[in-house]
Structures are given as structure tokens and as C-alpha cells.
């Protein structure tokens, strides 16, 4: 093998897959979720794959960087990051969708670089005959635990047939949804996406979950829909019930107020979304747990840097999720496997995805007892299904969606709807 393995081509393919009508603090999921699949080819033969967002501005940046990375060595990740930064210049954008924090220029670079880094690690692993987790320091666990991600939801998108999950708009229906999740996937932790209904109603749902599942850790994520005062009140009421409270109120300053008053730790993927945010949050005592996400923390190696920071300063660590396909799940599992201080089960949207819609061949990734076994074959351990990729790309072209817009979609259904933060 030569000393360098050069990138000879990069293909970015946007795809769309069906998404239920899941409610959140800024609206409701549209009928299709958008992702982009990045394929990297090399002069040594092996190809690698990454997954990322597919909003129009993000796709344009991926295309710009793709041209700049041709000829780069897949093992020279520092050089690839530098080329990504140079190609983007001062470009910034918004991939937040109202559910993550403000994106800086550095954050934009990290979001664009991430899928290329994952694809390169996939190639490195194939060349070396080692799984990606070995390239991150080695797996410290054979399987990665995930939590059930519960959503308030409509029975169907307007004008569409009801989905198999049914309606979930009250505590009893949330408990039924959780029961299905636990029975089907074996989850051992439960998280409710809040910020949809008045806080007391959501607190009632958490209490109903505690009654139904007395031994499972519970989490609530209002996505910054509450004032600090409301968050303090609800936090006190749920003392001993919640494992953690995630992003109850906007901003580091507001989170610090709440953190000083509530008994449980506060988690975030909104006020700490990049390395620039960490010092301010630490000094303010605003958070106890950071929810990492390699899609916007700059890939797997930079997420390991974050884990080291959390370890140094005694912060808890878990993993945030957006709607995703199998390439992302594989990368998440390898990262989590090689992160010793992953202190909480990870989030995943996986159960909400139609099982027939994915870009990877089945058989590698499966949830058993709430966990996913770490792939042990070289690279990410998953194989791209190009026929499935083509079908989901055709679905992307046909669905008409080009940017995620939970608020705009909600307004098309309820013209009076406003995305307020905080709302209560």
C-alpha cells in the first residue's frame, strides 16, 4: 500500500424518507425528513460513506467542499479540516431549525466537515481491517444503550393515512406509546419531547410514565419553551422523578438560573452546541450534561475532544439525535462505543423511521434490549444499498421539500401558530 490514499471522487445524494407528524416546541415534523449521503472514492479502491443534513444551503456548502477535497489523503484529517475551512471562507448558515442553538462560523465548518471525516474514517478502517471504534481509541463496550424518544403526535399528517403509532396527545397515549417502544425495542430509559402543551400537562405525562415504568430513568426536553420561573417550578415538582431536565429555558444565562434552583441536572444541545460555548456554560454553572452530536460538533474525533472536556470538568455526557438513517446510526454507535465517559443512554429517532426506508443493507444494526451491538467489521461496518439510495433520492425529488421547516408546516395547517421562546 502506498503512503497516501487519495480522494478521487465525492458524490453527495440528498434523500427523503417518511416522517410521522411529531410535535415539538417550534411546530411539527413535515411528512418527509431530509438527509444527504456522502460517498468518497479513493485511488486505493475502498469507498467510504457519511450522512448529514440536506437543506439547500448545506448541500451547496457540501458541493463546494467536495471539489476542494479531491486529491486529499484520507488519513490527513487535519488537512481535510483545513481545506474545508478555507473552501467555506466566512460562510455561515442556519441548520438549527429552532431546536439547536446559534451557529457560528466555526459551527458551520464543523457541520460541513463531519460527513467527510466519517467517510474517511470508514475508508481508513477498511484499509486497516479495523472497525471505526478502534480508530477512536477502541471500544470500551460491546453494545450502546439508547433511550426511547417519545413524542406528542397527531394520528396522521393532514390528508395522509394514519401511521402505525397512532395519536399521542394526552398522558395516557404517551404511556401507550412508551409501552410499544419498550416492548418492541427493549429501551431502558424514556425521554419525552416537550414544549408542546402547557408545562403542567407535560409534567402529568412524566408522572404517568413514572407510574407505568417505576424503574426506568425519565427525561423531559421542552426545547427552551419555558421561562426560568416556570422551569424552576416544574423542576421542583418533578424532584426524584426526572433523571435530567433538558433545555427547559433559552440561553446560558437562563439555564444558569434554573440550574441553581432545581434538584436534577440540566442537559443541553441548545445552549452548548460548539466549543465556543463550553467556557461560558462552565463559568455560569448552566449545565450538568452535554448532549454531543457528531453531525454538528465536527465529526467523531472532535466529539472525542468534547468527551475529554466533559471528563475534565465533571460534566455528564450523552448523545443528541435528529431524524437519521443507518449511516448516522453506525457512526453514533462507533463513537459511543469508544467514549468511556458516556454516562447516559443516547437519544435516537430510529423507531420513528419506516423500517423499509434506509440506505444501508439490513442485518447489521438492530435494537435489542434497548441497545445496538457495535459493528466489528472494518470501517463503519455497514454497506450502502445503492438501489435503496436511488429510491430515496427519487422520493426527495418528488416530495418537493428542500428545507426543514417545522414552523412553516405548522402554519400551513394553523395560520395563527407562532413559534415563541419561551412560550410559558
N, C-alpha and C positions, 0 to 999 in steps of 0.2 A: 504494500500500500504506500502511496506517495505521502509526503509530509502534509500536504494540503488536500482538502476535499472542497472543490469549488462549486458554488451555486451556479447552475446553468439555466435555470428557469424557475419562475414563480407564477402560479395560477391562483387567482382569488375568485371564488364562486359564491355569490350570495344565494341563500336558500330561505325558504319559508316552510314552517310546519305549524300544524293546527294547535291552537291555544284556547283553553276554556275562558269563560267570562269571569276572570278572577279580579275581585275588587281590591283597591288599595287607597292610600291617602291622597292620590292625585287623579283617580279615575278608575278605569277598568282596562284589563288587557284586551287588545284587539283580537279578531278571530285567528290571526296568524302571528307567530313570533318570527323575527328575522335573525339570521346568523350568517356568517361568512366562513367558508372553509378555505384555508391557505395551504396549497401544496407546493413544496420545494423540491426541485430535482437537482441532481449533482452529477459531476463527471465521474464519480466513483460508482454510480449505479443506484444506491439506495435513495429513496424519496422519503420526505417527512411531511407531517400534517399538523396544522394548528387550527384553532377555532376562535372566532372573535365576533364582535358586533357587525351589523350590516347596514347601519344608517348611511345615507348618501355621502355625507361629509367624511365619515370614517372610511368608506370604500374608496373615496378619492385619495385620501392620505395613504391607504394601503397600496394603491396603484403607484403613487409617487415613490414610495419607499421600495416597492418591488423592483423598479428599474434601477434604483441606487444600489441594490444588494447583489445584482448579478456579478459573478466573479469573486465574491467574498468567500472566505474559508468558513465552513460551518462550525469549526472548532474555535474560531476567533470571535466569540460573542461580544467582547468589549468593542472590537472594531465594528461589528454589526450594529451595536447600540449607537456608537458614534456616527456611523453613516445614517442611521435613522434620524438622529437629532439634526444632523446637517441638512438632510433632504427636506425635513419639515420646516426648518428655519424657525420663525416665530409663530408658526401656525398653532392656533388653539381652537377648541371647539367644545361642543356640549354633547356628551354621551350620558348625561346624568338621568334624564327622564324624570326629574323631580324626586328621585329616590336615592340618589347619592349626592355627595357634596360638590362644592365648586371645583371645577377642573382648571388647574394651572397649565402653563405651557409644558412644564415637566410632566404633568399628568397625561397630557395628550401624547407626548413622546412614549411614555410607558405603555399606554393603551395600544398604540400602533406597533410598538416593538414586540409586545408579548407573544402574538401568534407566530411571528417569525422565529423567536427564541425557542418556543415549544417545538416547532417543526425541526429546527436544527438539533435540538436535544433528541428528538425521535430518530434523526439520521445518525447522530453520534452513537446512540445506543445500538442501532442496527449494525454499524461498522464494528463496534467493540464487542458485540454479542452480549450486552448487558441491559437490563431494564433501566428506564429513566430514573427510577428511585435510587439506583446505585450511583448515578451521576450527581445526585444531590446529597451524597454522604451515606447512602444505604438505608434501607427500610428498617425502622425500629418496631413496626407492627405488620402483621400479615394481612390484616383487613382494617378498613377505615370505617368508623361509625358515622352515620348520618342521622339527622333528625327529620321527623315528619314535618312538612311545611303546610300548615293549614291556612286556608283562605276562606273568607266570606266570598260567596259567588252566586251568580244567577244560575238558574237551571239551564239556560242556553243564551247564546248571543241572539239579539233580536233578529227574527227572520230565519234563524237556524234551528235545526233539530236539537232537542235536549241532549246533553252529553251524559256519559255513564255515571258521573259523580252526583248529579242532581243538585238541587238548590241547597245553599247553606247561608241562612240569613239570621239565625237565632242560635242560642246556646245549644239547644237540643240537636240541631242539624250539624253544628260544629262537632259535637261529641260523636255523632254518627259518622261524619267524615273521618275523624280521628280513628274510630274503631275500624273502618275499612282500611285506612293506611296501615295500622298496626297489624291487622290480620293478614294483609296482603304482603307487606314488606318486612314486618317484624321490628319496626322502629322502636327505639328505647328512649326517645326524647321527643317532645312535641313543641312546635313553635307556631303561634298564631300571628298572621299578618293583620295588624290592627290599623287604627287611623281611619276606619270606615264609618263606624257608628259611634254614638256618644260613649265616652270612656267608661261610664258605669255599666253600660250594656256589654262592653268588651270584657270588663272585669268579671261580670257574671259568667261569661263564657269560660274564662280561665278557671273560675271556681267550679263550674260544671265539669271541666276537664279534670280538675283535681279529684273530684268525687268519683268520676268514672275510671281514672287512672291514678290511683293514690300513690304509686311508687315511681312514676315517670317524671323526669325533670321537665318543667314547663317554662316557656319563654313567650314574651309578648313584644311585638315590634310595631309601634304606632307611626313609624316613619315621620317623626317630628311634627305630628299633628296636634300636640298638646302644649299648652303654656307650662312654664316651670311649676306654677302653683298647682295646676291640675296633675302634673306628673308626680309631684311630691305627695299629694293627697292619695292618688291611686296606688302609688308605690307603698305608702304606709299601710293601706288596706290589704295589699297582697303580700305583706311580710310573711315569710315562711311558705309562700305558695310558689313564687317565681324563682327560678334558678338565676335568671338575669332579665333586666328590662333593657330593650334595645331602642336607642334613638327616640326617647319619648318626646324630646323638645329640640328646636333648632339650635345649632351653633355650639361652639365650645363653651362660651360664657354661660349660656342657659343650661347646658349639660352639667357644668361645674356646680351650679346652684342646686340642681336636683341631686347630684352625686353626694353632696354634703348632707342631704336630708333623708335619703331613702336607705333602707337597710340592705338592699340587694345591689350587686354590682351593675353598672351601666355598660352596655356593649354598643359598638358603633360601626357602621360602614358609611356614615354620612358626614360626620364632623372630622373624621380622620380618614382621608382617602388617598393620602400620599405622604411621602417622607417629610414634606414641608410642614405638615400638620402635627407631627408627633410631639415636638418640643412644647408647643403651646398647650396641647392637651395634657401633657405630663405636668407642666408647671401649674396648670389650673386644677389638676386633680379631677378632670372632667370624665374620664372613662376608666373602667377596670378591665375591659376586654376589647380587643380589636378584632374585627372580622376581616380577615385577609381575603383577597380575590386576585388571583394572578392575572386576570384579564385587565385590571387597571393598576396593579402595583408593579407592572413591568416584567411579568413572567415568573418563572419558577425560582431562578437564582435570586432575584431581587425580593421575592416573597420569603426566601430563607433569611435574607438580611433583616426583614421585618420580624421574623420569628426570633432572631437573636436580640433585637431591640426589646421585644416583649419579655424575653427571658431575663435580660439585664435589669429591667426596671420593674419586674414583678407583675407584668400585665398578663391577663389571660389571653388566649388566642383560640380563635375558631375560624370558620371559613364561610364567607358570604356566597350567595348564589343568585344568578339571574336565569331566565329560561335558556336551556342549553341542550346540546346534543352529546353524542358519545365521545367525541374527541375531547371536549372540555372535561367530561366526567373522568376520562382516563388521566388527563393531566392533573386534575384535582386530587385523584386518588394517589398518584405517584408523589405529589408534593406533600400531601398529608401523611403518607407512609414514612417520609423521610424527615418529618418535623417532630422531634422528641417532645417539645412542649406544646403540642396541640392539646389543649386542656378541655375542650368541649366538642361534642359531636358537631359535624359540619352541616350546613344547610344544603339542600338540593331541591330543584324544581322537577327532578326526574319523573316522579309519579304523574305529573300533570301532562307529560308528553304522550301522545298516541304511540303505543308500542310499535306500531307498524311504520312509524316515520323516524328514520335515523339514517346517518350517512356511514356508520360503521357496521361491519358484519356482526350478526348476533353471536352470542356464545361466550364472550369474554367478560362482559360487565353484567353483574346481576346482584340484586339486593337480597341478602339472606341474613335473618336476624338483625335487620337494620344496618348492615354493613356491606361493603363491597370489597371482595378479595383483591389484593394488589397484583396486577399482571406481572408475571415473572419472565415473560419472553422479551427479546430485545426491543429497545425503543419504548414507545407508549404501550405496545402490546395489542393494539387494535389495528384492523385493516379497513381501509376505506372501500366502501361499496360504490363504485362509480355509476352503476345503474341507478341506485338509490339517490346518489348525489344529483344526477341528471333530472330525476323525477322531482326532487325538492327544489331544484333550480327552476324547472318549468312552473312549479307551484308559485315560486317567488315572482316570476314574470306575470303569471295570470292573476295573482291576488290583488295587485295594484298598490300594495303598501310599500313604501320606500323609507319610512322613518317611524320609529316607535313614538306613539303619541297617545298615551293613556287618557290625558285630559281632553284632547280634541275628540277622541272617540266617544268619551262620556258626554261631551257637549252635543255631539250629533244625536244622542239619544235623549238627553236632558239639557236643553239650551240654557237653562238657568244655572247649571252646575259651575262652581268656581273652585279651583284648587287653592285652598287657603292654608297657610302655615304660619302660626298654628291655627287650628280650626276651633279647638275647645280650650 
